[in-house]
Amino acid sequence: MDNINVKQLKLYTMQNTIKFLKPNQVTGLQKIQLNGTVYKPYTICELSDTRFGEVDKDGYSYITQWFNYKGLTYVAV
């Protein structure tokens, strides 16, 4: 096993940063910025209006970055 000092270990570990952005004036929902990527919240009913779950002609998903948090699905903008 290689000897790795603490400074090198910090380079290998990913620091996750989360920032809650200002809420939308109409819906009251707020976007989240996670590691520099902005995610927009959707309820389960609103996901049908997006391309969530659809694939292109090559079989790749249109939406590749998303996560669930407190009953909402956050999709990368």
SULJOVEN-V128735 format. One record per pair of residues at least 12 apart in sequence whose ideal C-beta (glycine too) atoms are under 8 Angstrom apart, sorted by the first residue. I is the first residue (numbers start at 1). J is the second residue. If there is no record, write none. Layout:
I&J + I&J
This chain:
14&35 + 16&34 + 16&35 + 17&33 + 17&34 + 17&35 + 17&36 + 18&32 + 18&33 + 18&34 + 19&32 + 19&33 + 19&34 + 20&32 + 20&33 + 21&33 + 21&38 + 29&41 + 29&72 + 31&77 + 32&69 + 32&74 + 34&67 + 37&65 + 37&76 + 38&76 + 38&77 + 39&65 + 39&66 + 39&67 + 39&74 + 39&75 + 39&76 + 39&77 + 40&74 + 40&75 + 40&77 + 41&72 + 41&73 + 41&74 + 42&72 + 42&73 + 42&74 + 42&75 + 43&71 + 43&72 + 43&73 + 44&73 + 47&73 + 50&63 + 50&75 + 51&63 + 52&66 + 52&73 + 52&75 + 63&75 + 63&76 + 64&76
